[in-house]
Amino acid sequence: MSLVTSLQERVRQLTGDDNIKIVSSAETNVTANTSSVKVSSVVGALGGFGLSLSLLYFKSVLIDD
């Protein structure tokens, strides 16, 4: 029994509706849908560095020693 057939049967049981049609078929993904780990690491490191610099700047401006 295929996945589609078993899904149709389950929906029929739950809803009591016999008019169930499959509109489109599933397609396999040709390319991977992942982002680059290197790019994400560099962006995260730059963001953290910028955040730490801005915190140090605001600390030195707001707190007078």
C-alpha positions, 0 to 999 in steps of 0.5 A: 500500500502506497503512502498516498493510498493509506493517506486517502484511506485515513482521510476517508475514515476521519472525514467520511468523505469519499470524494478525495482527489490528488491534485499534484504529485510530489517532486524530488528536490534536485539541489540541496536547500542548505546555506553555507556554514562558512558564510553563516559563521562569518556573518555571526562573528562579524555581528558579534564583534560589532555588537561588542564594539557598540556595547563598549562604546555606549559603556564608555559614553554613558559611564564617566570614570 
